[in-house]
Amino acid sequence: MIKLLADSTCDLSDEIIKKYNISIAPLSILINGKTYKDRIDIFPEDFYKLLPTLDTLPTTSMPSPLDFRKIIDEAVENGFDELICIAMSSGTSGSFHSAMLAKTDYYEDNPDSKVKIHIVDSKCMSHGSGYLLMKSAQLIEDGIGYEEIVEFNETFKMNVKHFLAVDDLDNLIKSGRLTNVSAMIGKILNIKPLMSMRNGKGAIVAKVRSNKKVISHYIKEFGIRADRLLTDFLIIGYTSDRTKAESLEIAIREKTDFDGDIYIMQMGVSVGTHVGMGGLSFYFIETGDRHDGLFFNELQDFKERKNKFSSRFKELKDKHLKELSDKHFINRR
């Protein structure tokens, strides 16, 4: 039997975790000198009430190999013999390496074990790895075997498209996820940096000035990037303001022809520590044949604006030519 494992940054709701029987290794969060286990000692709804009151930003640490070994042993004891662990990107966390150590430790203690264990370096953050988990769970329900599910994850993990926008840049600055220069410019100009994942690490791919523009960017990019065969559901994530996520859901229903399930889920404590208040994220599977980067996107936007003005000037020119033609025709009469 196949069993799915993950670390707590997958940020899936309790309902989804229970539905698909996913085992979670928790990250640790240090707040005011006290250590909490993510999703065990502290939960998102309490954390986001507490976060604005803190003078010092909380810090996070990866699950230990013992945390992963615990959920591996529990899975084996419950009769599962094919384990797939989907971990947060190795470019942003040590979770993948902890899981690999736990796997090695298990086989050293059980050299004759027939249990299969595969650890996926998801190259994803938050609901990105959550998306892979949900797709894997659906494949299990469809009767797809262990090897094919492993192959799916390793083949398509780089195609899980992430978008993230935040209201307040302070947490990203303090946690080192954004440079002070970029943050200072963003604050002065009231610019919201839009981030995505590139080679397993976060990168700014666009800049906008309002929540309305954030949603417009998400809708536009979904339209040109989404692999509509593989994207049979969407995930919208948020930190402290669910109404933003609901506004994005409404926009998707009204402005696209997507008719699959849309899951709105809150980002967890570990991810929220770095994202901060007002975060809004969006996840789907992209075709992967279109580059994404700040310079590339700004160049594309410039070309679109230029083409828009060119079309407008052509309309004006055609209008003037018609007026001259009509005037000439009247004068000849």
LOTOR-503624 format. One record per residue (C-alpha): residue number from 1; residue in three letters; chain; x, y, z. Coordinates in steps of 0.02 Angstrom, whole numbers, plus 50000, padded with zeros to 5 digits. Layout:
# LOTOR-503624
+------+-------+--------+-------+-------+-------+
: tipa : vexro : zadren :  east : north :    up :
+------+-------+--------+-------+-------+-------+
:  NUM :   ALA :      A :     X :     Y :     Z :
...
+------+-------+--------+-------+-------+-------+
END
This chain:
# LOTOR-503624
+------+-------+--------+-------+-------+-------+
: tipa : vexro : zadren :  east : north :    up :
+------+-------+--------+-------+-------+-------+
:    1 :   MET :      A : 50000 : 50000 : 50000 :
:    2 :   ILE :      A : 50057 : 50177 : 49960 :
:    3 :   LYS :      A : 50076 : 50307 : 50097 :
:    4 :   LEU :      A : 50108 : 50493 : 50075 :
:    5 :   LEU :      A : 50220 : 50589 : 50195 :
:    6 :   ALA :      A : 50267 : 50774 : 50202 :
:    7 :   ASP :      A : 50333 : 50912 : 50312 :
:    8 :   SER :      A : 50216 : 51042 : 50384 :
:    9 :   THR :      A : 50258 : 51175 : 50253 :
:   10 :   CYS :      A : 50142 : 51086 : 50131 :
:   11 :   ASP :      A : 50007 : 51193 : 50214 :
:   12 :   LEU :      A : 49864 : 51078 : 50166 :
:   13 :   SER :      A : 49706 : 51096 : 50268 :
:   14 :   ASP :      A : 49666 : 50972 : 50407 :
:   15 :   GLU :      A : 49521 : 50912 : 50300 :
:   16 :   ILE :      A : 49634 : 50868 : 50153 :
:   17 :   ILE :      A : 49766 : 50789 : 50263 :
:   18 :   LYS :      A : 49635 : 50680 : 50346 :
:   19 :   LYS :      A : 49549 : 50637 : 50181 :
:   20 :   TYR :      A : 49709 : 50574 : 50102 :
:   21 :   ASN :      A : 49788 : 50507 : 50263 :
:   22 :   ILE :      A : 49948 : 50609 : 50243 :
:   23 :   SER :      A : 50075 : 50599 : 50384 :
:   24 :   ILE :      A : 50162 : 50762 : 50431 :
:   25 :   ALA :      A : 50334 : 50796 : 50506 :
:   26 :   PRO :      A : 50319 : 50966 : 50594 :
:   27 :   LEU :      A : 50439 : 51111 : 50581 :
:   28 :   SER :      A : 50483 : 51204 : 50741 :
:   29 :   ILE :      A : 50448 : 51389 : 50771 :
:   30 :   LEU :      A : 50539 : 51493 : 50902 :
:   31 :   ILE :      A : 50431 : 51635 : 50969 :
:   32 :   ASN :      A : 50492 : 51745 : 51112 :
:   33 :   GLY :      A : 50611 : 51610 : 51171 :
:   34 :   LYS :      A : 50482 : 51470 : 51168 :
:   35 :   THR :      A : 50483 : 51328 : 51041 :
:   36 :   TYR :      A : 50322 : 51269 : 50960 :
:   37 :   LYS :      A : 50288 : 51122 : 50844 :
:   38 :   ASP :      A : 50196 : 51177 : 50687 :
:   39 :   ARG :      A : 50016 : 51113 : 50682 :
:   40 :   ILE :      A : 50039 : 51030 : 50852 :
:   41 :   ASP :      A : 50073 : 51169 : 50979 :
:   42 :   ILE :      A : 50025 : 51319 : 50871 :
:   43 :   PHE :      A : 49901 : 51345 : 50731 :
:   44 :   PRO :      A : 49882 : 51478 : 50594 :
:   45 :   GLU :      A : 49727 : 51565 : 50662 :
:   46 :   ASP :      A : 49816 : 51599 : 50828 :
:   47 :   PHE :      A : 49983 : 51640 : 50749 :
:   48 :   TYR :      A : 49918 : 51777 : 50634 :
:   49 :   LYS :      A : 49834 : 51863 : 50781 :
:   50 :   LEU :      A : 49999 : 51856 : 50875 :
:   51 :   LEU :      A : 50118 : 51904 : 50734 :
:   52 :   PRO :      A : 50082 : 52093 : 50725 :
:   53 :   THR :      A : 50114 : 52110 : 50911 :
:   54 :   LEU :      A : 50289 : 52033 : 50908 :
:   55 :   ASP :      A : 50444 : 52143 : 50920 :
:   56 :   THR :      A : 50557 : 52003 : 50860 :
:   57 :   LEU :      A : 50519 : 51898 : 50706 :
:   58 :   PRO :      A : 50497 : 51713 : 50747 :
:   59 :   THR :      A : 50624 : 51591 : 50676 :
:   60 :   THR :      A : 50593 : 51419 : 50602 :
:   61 :   SER :      A : 50692 : 51258 : 50596 :
:   62 :   MET :      A : 50670 : 51103 : 50490 :
:   63 :   PRO :      A : 50599 : 50939 : 50554 :
:   64 :   SER :      A : 50737 : 50830 : 50626 :
:   65 :   PRO :      A : 50780 : 50661 : 50550 :
:   66 :   LEU :      A : 50696 : 50587 : 50704 :
:   67 :   ASP :      A : 50534 : 50677 : 50659 :
:   68 :   PHE :      A : 50536 : 50596 : 50488 :
:   69 :   ARG :      A : 50591 : 50429 : 50557 :
:   70 :   LYS :      A : 50441 : 50431 : 50673 :
:   71 :   ILE :      A : 50314 : 50448 : 50532 :
:   72 :   ILE :      A : 50407 : 50319 : 50426 :
:   73 :   ASP :      A : 50401 : 50192 : 50568 :
:   74 :   GLU :      A : 50217 : 50228 : 50600 :
:   75 :   ALA :      A : 50175 : 50202 : 50416 :
:   76 :   VAL :      A : 50268 : 50036 : 50410 :
:   77 :   GLU :      A : 50187 : 49977 : 50573 :
:   78 :   ASN :      A : 50017 : 50015 : 50494 :
:   79 :   GLY :      A : 50052 : 49902 : 50347 :
:   80 :   PHE :      A : 50111 : 50027 : 50215 :
:   81 :   ASP :      A : 50258 : 49963 : 50112 :
:   82 :   GLU :      A : 50276 : 50100 : 49980 :
:   83 :   LEU :      A : 50311 : 50272 : 50052 :
:   84 :   ILE :      A : 50324 : 50436 : 49956 :
:   85 :   CYS :      A : 50382 : 50587 : 50055 :
:   86 :   ILE :      A : 50363 : 50756 : 49967 :
:   87 :   ALA :      A : 50474 : 50884 : 50054 :
:   88 :   MET :      A : 50494 : 51072 : 50041 :
:   89 :   SER :      A : 50624 : 51130 : 49915 :
:   90 :   SER :      A : 50803 : 51095 : 49966 :
:   91 :   GLY :      A : 50841 : 51271 : 49905 :
:   92 :   THR :      A : 50744 : 51349 : 50048 :
:   93 :   SER :      A : 50745 : 51219 : 50187 :
:   94 :   GLY :      A : 50839 : 51070 : 50255 :
:   95 :   SER :      A : 50681 : 50964 : 50264 :
:   96 :   PHE :      A : 50729 : 50859 : 50112 :
:   97 :   HIS :      A : 50899 : 50817 : 50185 :
:   98 :   SER :      A : 50822 : 50772 : 50354 :
:   99 :   ALA :      A : 50701 : 50654 : 50266 :
:  100 :   MET :      A : 50845 : 50575 : 50168 :
:  101 :   LEU :      A : 50941 : 50546 : 50331 :
:  102 :   ALA :      A : 50786 : 50466 : 50407 :
:  103 :   LYS :      A : 50770 : 50351 : 50256 :
:  104 :   THR :      A : 50953 : 50299 : 50269 :
:  105 :   ASP :      A : 50932 : 50270 : 50456 :
:  106 :   TYR :      A : 50779 : 50161 : 50427 :
:  107 :   TYR :      A : 50870 : 50046 : 50305 :
:  108 :   GLU :      A : 51022 : 50036 : 50419 :
:  109 :   ASP :      A : 50908 : 49975 : 50559 :
:  110 :   ASN :      A : 50807 : 49864 : 50441 :
:  111 :   PRO :      A : 50930 : 49798 : 50309 :
:  112 :   ASP :      A : 50811 : 49660 : 50251 :
:  113 :   SER :      A : 50658 : 49772 : 50238 :
:  114 :   LYS :      A : 50557 : 49763 : 50076 :
:  115 :   VAL :      A : 50481 : 49934 : 50109 :
:  116 :   LYS :      A : 50508 : 50061 : 49970 :
:  117 :   ILE :      A : 50542 : 50241 : 50019 :
:  118 :   HIS :      A : 50562 : 50384 : 49897 :
:  119 :   ILE :      A : 50598 : 50562 : 49952 :
:  120 :   VAL :      A : 50547 : 50700 : 49829 :
:  121 :   ASP :      A : 50641 : 50865 : 49832 :
:  122 :   SER :      A : 50485 : 50957 : 49776 :
:  123 :   LYS :      A : 50575 : 51119 : 49724 :
:  124 :   CYS :      A : 50415 : 51196 : 49793 :
:  125 :   MET :      A : 50359 : 51300 : 49941 :
:  126 :   SER :      A : 50197 : 51297 : 50040 :
:  127 :   HIS :      A : 50047 : 51241 : 49939 :
:  128 :   GLY :      A : 50164 : 51201 : 49795 :
:  129 :   SER :      A : 50219 : 51040 : 49879 :
:  130 :   GLY :      A : 50039 : 51028 : 49938 :
:  131 :   TYR :      A : 49984 : 51027 : 49756 :
:  132 :   LEU :      A : 50100 : 50879 : 49719 :
:  133 :   LEU :      A : 50032 : 50788 : 49871 :
:  134 :   MET :      A : 49852 : 50812 : 49814 :
:  135 :   LYS :      A : 49892 : 50757 : 49636 :
:  136 :   SER :      A : 49982 : 50604 : 49705 :
:  137 :   ALA :      A : 49834 : 50563 : 49817 :
:  138 :   GLN :      A : 49716 : 50574 : 49669 :
:  139 :   LEU :      A : 49829 : 50458 : 49568 :
:  140 :   ILE :      A : 49825 : 50333 : 49711 :
:  141 :   GLU :      A : 49635 : 50340 : 49711 :
:  142 :   ASP :      A : 49639 : 50308 : 49523 :
:  143 :   GLY :      A : 49740 : 50150 : 49551 :
:  144 :   ILE :      A : 49906 : 50216 : 49484 :
:  145 :   GLY :      A : 50056 : 50121 : 49552 :
:  146 :   TYR :      A : 50201 : 50179 : 49661 :
:  147 :   GLU :      A : 50332 : 50190 : 49523 :
:  148 :   GLU :      A : 50220 : 50295 : 49410 :
:  149 :   ILE :      A : 50176 : 50414 : 49552 :
:  150 :   VAL :      A : 50360 : 50436 : 49593 :
:  151 :   GLU :      A : 50395 : 50468 : 49408 :
:  152 :   PHE :      A : 50253 : 50595 : 49400 :
:  153 :   ASN :      A : 50324 : 50694 : 49546 :
:  154 :   GLU :      A : 50501 : 50694 : 49480 :
:  155 :   THR :      A : 50443 : 50741 : 49305 :
:  156 :   PHE :      A : 50318 : 50879 : 49346 :
:  157 :   LYS :      A : 50381 : 50955 : 49510 :
:  158 :   MET :      A : 50464 : 51098 : 49415 :
:  159 :   ASN :      A : 50298 : 51134 : 49328 :
:  160 :   VAL :      A : 50201 : 51177 : 49486 :
:  161 :   LYS :      A : 50179 : 51364 : 49463 :
:  162 :   HIS :      A : 50190 : 51473 : 49617 :
:  163 :   PHE :      A : 50138 : 51653 : 49636 :
:  164 :   LEU :      A : 50150 : 51751 : 49798 :
:  165 :   ALA :      A : 50111 : 51933 : 49840 :
:  166 :   VAL :      A : 50125 : 52016 : 50011 :
:  167 :   ASP :      A : 50061 : 52177 : 50089 :
:  168 :   ASP :      A : 50206 : 52206 : 50208 :
:  169 :   LEU :      A : 50385 : 52176 : 50154 :
:  170 :   ASP :      A : 50459 : 52181 : 50330 :
:  171 :   ASN :      A : 50455 : 51994 : 50362 :
:  172 :   LEU :      A : 50535 : 51955 : 50195 :
:  173 :   ILE :      A : 50675 : 52079 : 50235 :
:  174 :   LYS :      A : 50707 : 52014 : 50410 :
:  175 :   SER :      A : 50707 : 51833 : 50353 :
:  176 :   GLY :      A : 50827 : 51870 : 50211 :
:  177 :   ARG :      A : 50701 : 51825 : 50074 :
:  178 :   LEU :      A : 50712 : 51999 : 49997 :
:  179 :   THR :      A : 50857 : 52123 : 49986 :
:  180 :   ASN :      A : 50849 : 52285 : 50084 :
:  181 :   VAL :      A : 50869 : 52388 : 49924 :
:  182 :   SER :      A : 50723 : 52301 : 49837 :
:  183 :   ALA :      A : 50618 : 52317 : 49993 :
:  184 :   MET :      A : 50658 : 52502 : 50016 :
:  185 :   ILE :      A : 50609 : 52541 : 49836 :
:  186 :   GLY :      A : 50452 : 52437 : 49856 :
:  187 :   LYS :      A : 50401 : 52529 : 50013 :
:  188 :   ILE :      A : 50433 : 52703 : 49942 :
:  189 :   LEU :      A : 50341 : 52668 : 49780 :
:  190 :   ASN :      A : 50205 : 52562 : 49861 :
:  191 :   ILE :      A : 50255 : 52418 : 49746 :
:  192 :   LYS :      A : 50203 : 52241 : 49783 :
:  193 :   PRO :      A : 50334 : 52117 : 49724 :
:  194 :   LEU :      A : 50261 : 51960 : 49647 :
:  195 :   MET :      A : 50366 : 51808 : 49682 :
:  196 :   SER :      A : 50380 : 51636 : 49605 :
:  197 :   MET :      A : 50499 : 51488 : 49617 :
:  198 :   ARG :      A : 50651 : 51474 : 49505 :
:  199 :   ASN :      A : 50763 : 51321 : 49520 :
:  200 :   GLY :      A : 50694 : 51285 : 49692 :
:  201 :   LYS :      A : 50717 : 51461 : 49762 :
:  202 :   GLY :      A : 50606 : 51613 : 49775 :
:  203 :   ALA :      A : 50626 : 51751 : 49646 :
:  204 :   ILE :      A : 50536 : 51914 : 49607 :
:  205 :   VAL :      A : 50453 : 51900 : 49437 :
:  206 :   ALA :      A : 50343 : 52055 : 49429 :
:  207 :   LYS :      A : 50297 : 52216 : 49520 :
:  208 :   VAL :      A : 50124 : 52290 : 49538 :
:  209 :   ARG :      A : 50045 : 52430 : 49641 :
:  210 :   SER :      A : 49880 : 52363 : 49708 :
:  211 :   ASN :      A : 49785 : 52207 : 49760 :
:  212 :   LYS :      A : 49677 : 52228 : 49605 :
:  213 :   LYS :      A : 49833 : 52222 : 49496 :
:  214 :   VAL :      A : 49893 : 52067 : 49589 :
:  215 :   ILE :      A : 49734 : 51975 : 49544 :
:  216 :   SER :      A : 49742 : 52038 : 49364 :
:  217 :   HIS :      A : 49920 : 51973 : 49349 :
:  218 :   TYR :      A : 49872 : 51803 : 49420 :
:  219 :   ILE :      A : 49726 : 51787 : 49298 :
:  220 :   LYS :      A : 49832 : 51840 : 49149 :
:  221 :   GLU :      A : 49974 : 51721 : 49191 :
:  222 :   PHE :      A : 49856 : 51576 : 49222 :
:  223 :   GLY :      A : 49782 : 51603 : 49050 :
:  224 :   ILE :      A : 49949 : 51595 : 48959 :
:  225 :   ARG :      A : 50042 : 51469 : 49068 :
:  226 :   ALA :      A : 49922 : 51337 : 49133 :
:  227 :   ASP :      A : 49931 : 51158 : 49073 :
:  228 :   ARG :      A : 49744 : 51134 : 49059 :
:  229 :   LEU :      A : 49757 : 50944 : 49048 :
:  230 :   LEU :      A : 49851 : 50924 : 49212 :
:  231 :   THR :      A : 49776 : 51073 : 49304 :
:  232 :   ASP :      A : 49612 : 50998 : 49359 :
:  233 :   PHE :      A : 49609 : 51097 : 49521 :
:  234 :   LEU :      A : 49684 : 51260 : 49588 :
:  235 :   ILE :      A : 49748 : 51309 : 49759 :
:  236 :   ILE :      A : 49735 : 51486 : 49826 :
:  237 :   GLY :      A : 49833 : 51523 : 49984 :
:  238 :   TYR :      A : 49822 : 51667 : 50107 :
:  239 :   THR :      A : 49899 : 51715 : 50272 :
:  240 :   SER :      A : 49788 : 51836 : 50369 :
:  241 :   ASP :      A : 49652 : 51898 : 50249 :
:  242 :   ARG :      A : 49539 : 51765 : 50174 :
:  243 :   THR :      A : 49437 : 51896 : 50079 :
:  244 :   LYS :      A : 49583 : 51921 : 49959 :
:  245 :   ALA :      A : 49580 : 51735 : 49918 :
:  246 :   GLU :      A : 49392 : 51740 : 49893 :
:  247 :   SER :      A : 49411 : 51889 : 49775 :
:  248 :   LEU :      A : 49537 : 51791 : 49672 :
:  249 :   GLU :      A : 49420 : 51642 : 49665 :
:  250 :   ILE :      A : 49278 : 51753 : 49602 :
:  251 :   ALA :      A : 49391 : 51829 : 49470 :
:  252 :   ILE :      A : 49444 : 51657 : 49408 :
:  253 :   ARG :      A : 49263 : 51602 : 49390 :
:  254 :   GLU :      A : 49212 : 51762 : 49303 :
:  255 :   LYS :      A : 49362 : 51793 : 49190 :
:  256 :   THR :      A : 49420 : 51618 : 49141 :
:  257 :   ASP :      A : 49336 : 51459 : 49080 :
:  258 :   PHE :      A : 49411 : 51354 : 49220 :
:  259 :   ASP :      A : 49274 : 51244 : 49295 :
:  260 :   GLY :      A : 49373 : 51130 : 49410 :
:  261 :   ASP :      A : 49387 : 51135 : 49600 :
:  262 :   ILE :      A : 49467 : 51285 : 49683 :
:  263 :   TYR :      A : 49537 : 51256 : 49858 :
:  264 :   ILE :      A : 49564 : 51405 : 49973 :
:  265 :   MET :      A : 49686 : 51362 : 50113 :
:  266 :   GLN :      A : 49778 : 51464 : 50242 :
:  267 :   MET :      A : 49968 : 51467 : 50240 :
:  268 :   GLY :      A : 50039 : 51385 : 50394 :
:  269 :   VAL :      A : 50143 : 51456 : 50535 :
:  270 :   SER :      A : 50314 : 51410 : 50463 :
:  271 :   VAL :      A : 50280 : 51490 : 50294 :
:  272 :   GLY :      A : 50183 : 51634 : 50371 :
:  273 :   THR :      A : 50334 : 51680 : 50478 :
:  274 :   HIS :      A : 50426 : 51732 : 50319 :
:  275 :   VAL :      A : 50278 : 51792 : 50215 :
:  276 :   GLY :      A : 50195 : 51898 : 50349 :
:  277 :   MET :      A : 50025 : 51979 : 50347 :
:  278 :   GLY :      A : 49919 : 52000 : 50191 :
:  279 :   GLY :      A : 49999 : 51862 : 50087 :
:  280 :   LEU :      A : 49905 : 51795 : 49936 :
:  281 :   SER :      A : 49969 : 51645 : 49836 :
:  282 :   PHE :      A : 49909 : 51547 : 49685 :
:  283 :   TYR :      A : 49957 : 51374 : 49620 :
:  284 :   PHE :      A : 49929 : 51272 : 49462 :
:  285 :   ILE :      A : 50028 : 51163 : 49341 :
:  286 :   GLU :      A : 50107 : 51258 : 49198 :
:  287 :   THR :      A : 50164 : 51196 : 49029 :
:  288 :   GLY :      A : 50340 : 51254 : 49066 :
:  289 :   ASP :      A : 50374 : 51324 : 48892 :
:  290 :   ARG :      A : 50367 : 51508 : 48942 :
:  291 :   HIS :      A : 50505 : 51599 : 49035 :
:  292 :   ASP :      A : 50463 : 51692 : 49195 :
:  293 :   GLY :      A : 50574 : 51829 : 49264 :
:  294 :   LEU :      A : 50565 : 52012 : 49314 :
:  295 :   PHE :      A : 50658 : 52081 : 49162 :
:  296 :   PHE :      A : 50567 : 51965 : 49042 :
:  297 :   ASN :      A : 50395 : 52009 : 49112 :
:  298 :   GLU :      A : 50430 : 52196 : 49114 :
:  299 :   LEU :      A : 50490 : 52185 : 48934 :
:  300 :   GLN :      A : 50331 : 52092 : 48887 :
:  301 :   ASP :      A : 50225 : 52222 : 48977 :
:  302 :   PHE :      A : 50318 : 52361 : 48885 :
:  303 :   LYS :      A : 50286 : 52275 : 48717 :
:  304 :   GLU :      A : 50101 : 52255 : 48760 :
:  305 :   ARG :      A : 50086 : 52440 : 48807 :
:  306 :   LYS :      A : 50178 : 52488 : 48647 :
:  307 :   ASN :      A : 50063 : 52379 : 48541 :
:  308 :   LYS :      A : 49912 : 52452 : 48629 :
:  309 :   PHE :      A : 49966 : 52630 : 48587 :
:  310 :   SER :      A : 50009 : 52578 : 48408 :
:  311 :   SER :      A : 49834 : 52507 : 48388 :
:  312 :   ARG :      A : 49761 : 52666 : 48461 :
:  313 :   PHE :      A : 49863 : 52777 : 48344 :
:  314 :   LYS :      A : 49809 : 52671 : 48196 :
:  315 :   GLU :      A : 49627 : 52694 : 48247 :
:  316 :   LEU :      A : 49653 : 52883 : 48256 :
:  317 :   LYS :      A : 49743 : 52886 : 48090 :
:  318 :   ASP :      A : 49605 : 52786 : 48006 :
:  319 :   LYS :      A : 49477 : 52903 : 48083 :
:  320 :   HIS :      A : 49567 : 53058 : 48017 :
:  321 :   LEU :      A : 49586 : 52982 : 47844 :
:  322 :   LYS :      A : 49401 : 52942 : 47840 :
:  323 :   GLU :      A : 49358 : 53120 : 47894 :
:  324 :   LEU :      A : 49470 : 53192 : 47757 :
:  325 :   SER :      A : 49395 : 53075 : 47630 :
:  326 :   ASP :      A : 49218 : 53122 : 47681 :
:  327 :   LYS :      A : 49263 : 53307 : 47677 :
:  328 :   HIS :      A : 49341 : 53290 : 47505 :
:  329 :   PHE :      A : 49187 : 53199 : 47443 :
:  330 :   ILE :      A : 49072 : 53336 : 47508 :
:  331 :   ASN :      A : 49178 : 53474 : 47431 :
:  332 :   ARG :      A : 49175 : 53388 : 47261 :
:  333 :   ARG :      A : 48986 : 53385 : 47268 :
+------+-------+--------+-------+-------+-------+
END
